Amino acid sequence: FVLRNKFLMSKKSRNEKMSDYVIRLTALSHDLKSAGAEVKDPDFILTLVNGTHDEFGAYVSAVCGKKKVDEIVKADIISQLIKEDD
């Protein structure tokens, strides 16, 4: 419960690089998998997007548009957010 909550409530701080935030989320998802609670790509994407909303809200809205979360490729959104952060 604690790990899952920590993952779901993760937020990128303003001074944190997007790549570091992704690394942190990935490590938490590996910890959850080790504990028997695998994080599916849609949940990872939603946590990633929700954790960056203040800083990247307009960009995320433009990239994701009206797509369903199942239509978004995890690797694509990660690389686009990292590129936007540079």
C-alpha positions, 0 to 999 in steps of 0.5 A: 500500500505504501509503495503504491501510494508513493508511486501514484502520488509522485510529483516532479519538482520544478528543479528536477529534470524530467529524466530524473523523474522518469528514473524515479518513477521507474525505480518505484514501479520496479519496487512494486513489481518486486512486491507483487504489484506490477504497474501497467503502462497506462498506470505509469503514463497517467502517473507520469502525466499527473505528476508533471501537470503544473509544469507541462500541462499544455504540452501534455494536452497537445501531445495526448489530445483526445487519445485514450491512455491505451493509445499512448505509447509509454516510450514515446511520451517519455521521450517527448517529455524529456525532449521538451524539458531540455 
